[in-house]
Amino acid sequence: MSRRQRRAPAPGVARIRRQHRRQALRAILPSAFGTGSWGLIAGIAMVQSGLTLPQAIGMSLLVYSGTTQLAALPLMAAGASQAMIALTAILTGLRFIVYSASVSRDIGRLPLPKRLMWGYLMSDSGMAVYQMRRARETPPQRIFLYMSYNAPVWVAWHLGSLAGIGLAAALPADPRYAWLGILAVLVITVPMVASRAAIGAAAASAFVAIVGWHWPWRLGMFLAILAGVAAALAIERFVGRPDPGVQPR
């Protein structure tokens, strides 16, 4: 028996995976337009901030985070220190630590190269759908499910980002293009705000972000992320918990 035959999944497993792939595409497609639009704005912003074509493509592929890219670009254009740019990138990516902790039981036993690749492909919209549906599957199927939700987001993002990089040369420099990025983020996030925890997280994050808009070192953004995570955890723990005096049926 060849190595390829030994690695081939059983017919039943292959059928389940095809079903998961179709379900993942149907679940991700509604937010794919917003993801691509967000990538488009990030691509335009990179070139209009002064990056060369290879630098913009490299940043898109390596960073793979619109929030981090758009937060770091003004600092790069202003000549900020590399330490400040790195700190900003770390702060804007702290949410991925929470995401990683939530999937550690599913992918924590994989070899290191696979864990690095799986972590690189992690996305906000892909993780939102994955977390809602992971409980229905067995642990071996969750790994394939994770990839089925996050890989299409990676494709949509980079198609938009590369299109933005290509279009940037034909567009005049204008900071007013930033509002398109805000619309793209709303397209992605609004469908996810469908539970009490999500509503509480969105409200807390928005409040802190508005209050801390002019705080130095982008502390408002960092604290808004912490406030959203704390609000969601608090609601899940206290509001989502059944009343001790009421016995479940």
C-alpha positions as CSV (number, residue, x, y, z in Angstrom):
1,M,0.0,0.0,0.0
2,S,1.4,3.4,-1.0
3,R,1.9,6.3,1.4
4,R,-0.9,8.3,-0.3
5,Q,-3.3,5.4,0.1
6,R,-2.5,5.1,3.8
7,R,-3.1,8.8,4.3
8,A,-6.4,8.9,2.3
9,P,-9.4,9.3,4.6
10,A,-12.1,6.6,4.7
11,P,-15.1,7.1,2.4
12,G,-17.4,8.1,5.3
13,V,-14.8,10.6,6.7
14,A,-14.3,12.1,3.2
15,R,-18.1,12.5,2.8
16,I,-18.4,14.3,6.2
17,R,-15.5,16.6,5.2
18,R,-17.1,17.5,1.9
19,Q,-20.3,18.4,3.8
20,H,-18.3,20.5,6.3
21,R,-16.6,22.3,3.4
22,R,-19.9,23.1,1.8
23,Q,-21.4,24.2,5.1
24,A,-18.4,26.4,5.9
25,L,-18.5,28.1,2.5
26,R,-22.2,28.9,3.0
27,A,-21.5,30.2,6.5
28,I,-18.5,32.4,5.5
29,L,-19.8,33.8,2.2
30,P,-22.1,36.5,3.8
31,S,-19.0,38.0,5.5
32,A,-16.6,37.4,2.6
33,F,-17.5,40.6,0.9
34,G,-16.8,42.6,4.0
35,T,-13.5,40.8,4.5
36,G,-12.5,41.4,0.9
37,S,-13.5,45.1,1.2
38,W,-11.5,45.4,4.4
39,G,-8.5,43.9,2.7
40,L,-9.0,46.3,-0.3
41,I,-8.8,49.3,2.0
42,A,-5.8,47.9,3.8
43,G,-4.1,47.4,0.4
44,I,-4.8,50.9,-0.7
45,A,-3.6,52.3,2.6
46,M,-0.3,50.5,2.5
47,V,0.7,51.9,-0.9
48,Q,-0.6,55.4,-0.1
49,S,1.4,55.4,3.1
50,G,4.6,55.1,1.1
51,L,5.3,51.3,1.0
52,T,6.7,49.9,-2.2
53,L,4.8,47.1,-4.1
54,P,7.0,44.3,-2.6
55,Q,6.7,45.8,0.9
56,A,2.9,46.1,0.7
57,I,2.6,42.5,-0.6
58,G,5.0,41.3,2.1
59,M,3.1,43.1,4.9
60,S,-0.2,41.8,3.7
61,L,1.0,38.2,3.7
62,L,3.0,38.3,6.9
63,V,0.9,40.5,9.1
64,Y,-2.6,39.3,7.9
65,S,-4.5,41.7,10.1
66,G,-6.2,44.8,8.9
67,T,-6.5,46.3,12.4
68,T,-2.7,45.9,13.0
69,Q,-1.8,47.2,9.5
70,L,-3.9,50.3,9.7
71,A,-2.7,51.0,13.2
72,A,1.0,50.6,12.3
73,L,0.9,52.5,9.0
74,P,0.5,56.0,10.5
75,L,3.3,55.3,12.9
76,M,5.5,54.1,10.1
77,A,4.7,57.2,8.0
78,A,5.4,59.5,11.0
79,G,8.8,57.8,11.6
80,A,8.0,56.3,14.9
81,S,10.5,53.9,16.5
82,Q,10.4,50.2,15.7
83,A,9.7,49.5,19.3
84,M,6.6,51.6,19.3
85,I,5.4,50.1,16.0
86,A,6.0,46.6,17.4
87,L,4.1,47.4,20.7
88,T,1.2,48.8,18.7
89,A,1.1,45.6,16.6
90,I,1.1,43.4,19.7
91,L,-1.7,45.4,21.4
92,T,-4.0,45.3,18.4
93,G,-3.4,41.5,18.1
94,L,-4.1,40.6,21.8
95,R,-7.5,39.2,20.9
96,F,-5.8,36.3,19.1
97,I,-4.4,35.1,22.4
98,V,-8.0,34.7,23.6
99,Y,-8.9,32.9,20.3
100,S,-5.9,30.6,20.7
101,A,-6.8,29.7,24.2
102,S,-10.3,28.8,23.1
103,V,-9.0,26.3,20.5
104,S,-6.0,24.9,22.4
105,R,-7.8,21.7,23.2
106,D,-8.6,21.1,19.5
107,I,-5.2,21.9,17.9
108,G,-2.8,21.8,20.9
109,R,-1.6,18.3,20.2
110,L,-0.8,18.9,16.5
111,P,2.9,19.1,15.5
112,L,4.5,22.5,15.8
113,P,4.6,23.3,12.1
114,K,0.8,22.6,11.8
115,R,0.0,24.7,14.9
116,L,2.0,27.6,13.5
117,M,0.1,27.4,10.2
118,W,-3.3,27.0,11.9
119,G,-2.5,29.9,14.1
120,Y,-1.5,32.1,11.1
121,L,-4.8,31.3,9.3
122,M,-6.9,32.3,12.4
123,S,-9.4,35.1,11.6
124,D,-12.1,37.0,13.4
125,S,-15.0,36.0,11.2
126,G,-13.8,32.4,10.8
127,M,-13.4,32.0,14.6
128,A,-16.8,33.4,15.3
129,V,-18.5,30.8,13.2
130,Y,-16.2,28.0,14.3
131,Q,-16.9,28.7,18.0
132,M,-20.7,28.5,17.4
133,R,-20.4,25.1,15.6
134,R,-17.5,23.3,17.2
135,A,-19.5,21.7,20.0
136,R,-21.5,19.7,17.4
137,E,-18.4,17.8,16.1
138,T,-15.9,15.3,17.5
139,P,-12.4,16.5,18.2
140,P,-10.8,14.9,15.1
141,Q,-13.4,16.7,12.9
142,R,-13.0,20.0,14.6
143,I,-9.5,20.4,13.1
144,F,-10.9,20.1,9.6
145,L,-13.8,22.3,10.6
146,Y,-11.4,25.0,11.9
147,M,-9.6,25.0,8.5
148,S,-12.8,25.0,6.5
149,Y,-14.0,28.3,8.2
150,N,-10.7,30.1,8.4
151,A,-9.0,29.3,5.0
152,P,-11.8,31.0,2.9
153,V,-11.4,34.1,5.0
154,W,-7.6,34.1,4.2
155,V,-8.4,33.9,0.5
156,A,-11.0,36.6,0.6
157,W,-8.7,38.9,2.5
158,H,-5.8,38.6,0.2
159,L,-7.8,38.9,-3.0
160,G,-9.1,42.2,-1.6
161,S,-5.7,43.2,-0.3
162,L,-3.9,42.5,-3.6
163,A,-6.7,44.3,-5.5
164,G,-6.2,47.3,-3.3
165,I,-2.5,47.3,-3.8
166,G,-3.0,47.2,-7.5
167,L,-5.6,50.0,-7.5
168,A,-3.6,52.3,-5.2
169,A,-1.4,53.6,-7.9
170,A,-4.4,54.8,-9.9
171,L,-6.1,56.6,-6.9
172,P,-5.1,60.0,-5.6
173,A,-3.8,60.2,-2.1
174,D,-6.8,61.0,0.1
175,P,-7.4,60.2,3.8
176,R,-11.1,60.1,3.3
177,Y,-10.9,56.6,1.9
178,A,-10.6,55.4,5.5
179,W,-14.4,55.5,6.0
180,L,-14.7,52.7,3.5
181,G,-12.7,50.6,5.9
182,I,-15.2,51.4,8.7
183,L,-18.0,50.2,6.5
184,A,-16.2,47.0,5.7
185,V,-15.7,46.3,9.4
186,L,-19.3,46.9,10.1
187,V,-20.3,44.4,7.4
188,I,-18.1,41.8,9.1
189,T,-19.0,42.4,12.7
190,V,-22.7,43.3,12.8
191,P,-23.9,39.8,11.8
192,M,-21.8,38.4,14.7
193,V,-23.5,40.5,17.3
194,A,-26.3,38.0,17.9
195,S,-26.0,37.1,21.6
196,R,-26.1,38.9,24.9
197,A,-22.4,38.4,25.4
198,A,-21.6,39.7,21.9
199,I,-23.9,42.8,22.4
200,G,-22.3,43.5,25.8
201,A,-18.8,43.1,24.3
202,A,-19.6,45.5,21.4
203,A,-21.1,48.1,23.7
204,A,-18.2,48.0,26.2
205,S,-15.6,48.2,23.5
206,A,-17.4,51.0,21.7
207,F,-17.7,53.1,24.9
208,V,-14.1,52.7,25.8
209,A,-12.9,53.3,22.3
210,I,-14.9,56.6,22.1
211,V,-13.7,57.8,25.5
212,G,-10.1,56.9,24.8
213,W,-10.0,58.2,21.3
214,H,-7.3,60.8,22.1
215,W,-5.4,58.8,24.7
216,P,-1.7,58.5,23.9
217,W,0.0,55.4,22.5
218,R,-3.4,54.1,21.3
219,L,-4.3,53.0,24.8
220,G,-7.9,53.5,23.9
221,M,-7.8,50.7,21.4
222,F,-6.0,48.4,23.7
223,L,-8.4,49.0,26.6
224,A,-11.4,48.8,24.3
225,I,-10.3,45.2,23.5
226,L,-9.8,44.3,27.1
227,A,-13.2,45.9,28.0
228,G,-15.0,43.9,25.3
229,V,-13.4,40.6,26.4
230,A,-14.1,41.3,30.1
231,A,-17.8,42.2,29.3
232,A,-18.3,39.1,27.3
233,L,-16.8,36.9,30.0
234,A,-18.8,38.6,32.8
235,I,-22.1,38.2,30.9
236,E,-21.4,34.5,30.1
237,R,-20.5,33.9,33.8
238,F,-23.2,35.8,35.6
239,V,-26.1,36.6,33.2
240,G,-25.8,33.4,31.2
241,R,-25.7,31.2,34.3
242,P,-29.2,29.8,35.3
243,D,-30.8,31.0,38.6
244,P,-29.5,28.8,41.4
245,G,-33.1,28.7,42.8
246,V,-34.5,27.3,39.5
247,Q,-33.7,23.6,38.8
248,P,-33.2,22.8,35.1
249,R,-35.7,20.4,33.6
